[in-house]
């Protein structure tokens, strides 16, 4: 679907924004359609006068999508949070924000926020946050959370259930009546994101802000969610601000783009014009995203013990209890999976949300809940991990380490970097001098200065925190590291840095990786072998380049095709 910028709309023509402010702002030629939002020279500074956003200006029209793109720390998210008065009081905010039918918002007046902005939040400007698992309340069902949005929009209680089902149907959630009774942890990543969209739509906003709505989703779901938002925008005649770090991903779903870096507007204009002829070097860098090529490693099959051998791995979770507490029905999350990985090689595991990727990772490290039923063999360095006792497993854990998706959530915010990295060595009984030296060596391996050892996680960027998480795994000198979506929360330039680092470590230490990701470009750049999962079953596997160039299974073809759209 192609949407024309500033297309005439009869409803929008019946309203007039603040004329004096509108006339002062530059507008490219005469437009029949009035802007629903005008942002003029928005600036956000810290108490120490550091500019987080500097003179950001744009106009947003009904039926239009404006993409704001940039690296982590570019100011794209806080510029949008400022529209809703959701920034900390310590920040200094300047400039003008004009909302149609409301007029100029006093964004720098704290007292005014409670009265005016309460009426705007949700009802005039809705927001979809980046991580639905943290944005949704884990203690409430989907029905209760949707009901809250409906209540705020004035829908009578008698209509909540029917309206909630209609909203879930609108965002293409199957079996919507059943999903209403579920909690967020019982939904897949794509389903949680759709629930967030439904909650935002419940109040029928004029403007929808989507802050990195596809970050944690696989490549097919990314396009599904953006296409869904595009359709809903057209159906409801909304305007949308789409925030992303992936310039190529938003190419098909926006009319205008603003490229930001360190609070500055690097480039701004129509999407087609910027992609046809980018003016800034930084814009070209974001477009290129060159991850490099995977290492060529000689096949040593049969000449040494494999780093990992998995035979007939099955994982089941209870979904229905009997009257006396036993399990009546089981859900098969992973079905009879085999894999083998030689020392120094990397295996990429890809598949859509809910395919069993993370479940396999947690099974290989024996980190699944006690309710899960796991069978088969997981042989690491000649030892069957699933057959080890608790005491044996405690000693063996140094052989297999895991790096999680969100580095901020997986490391203790109260510990220094030194304490975080040395924790495993402390458990193993290594003396203090040897521990500290090992930490410094590990920091050097991941290219972090030694003085970072005394910093806390909040003093580091996302990429630096991920390096600390990697250093924590490397300090144990494992045979195998499992990386679960280690780059999904990072912007594209930081992703490239982390992938180059992982490739360098692989070459120097001959360590083996299992790399779980929804980003197929990253997998292709790092992994020698590839495994495609669907509904807990390995549907295709082999050398990465062979699978990419000649996929055989229809689902693998569709997944790999989506990665190059």
Protein Blocks (a to p, Z undefined) as FASTA:
>chain_A
ZZdehiacfklmmpccdfklmmmpccehjafbacfbdcehiacddfkopafbghiacddd
ehiacdddddehilmmmmmmmmnopacfkbccedjdddehklpadfklmklmmmmmmmmn
ojlmccddfblmlmpcfkbcfklmmmmmmmmnopafklmmmmmmmmmmmnopghkllmmm
pcfklpcfklmmmmmmmmmmmnopabdcdehkllmpcfklmmmmmmmmmmmmmmnopacd
dddfblklmmmmcfbdcddeehiafbgcdfklmmmmcfbfklmmmmnopnbjadddddfe
hjaccfbdcehiacdddfbdcfkopafbdcdfbgciaddddehiacddeddehilpmmmm
mmmnopacfkbccedjddeehiafklpcfklmmmmmmmpccddfblmlmpcfkbcfklmm
mmmmmmnopafklmmmmmmmmmmmnopafklmmpcfklpcfklmmmmmmmmmmmnopabd
cdehkllmpcfklmmmmmmmmmmmmmmnopacddddfblklmmmmpmbdcddeehiafbg
cdfklmmmmcfblklmmmmmmmmZZ
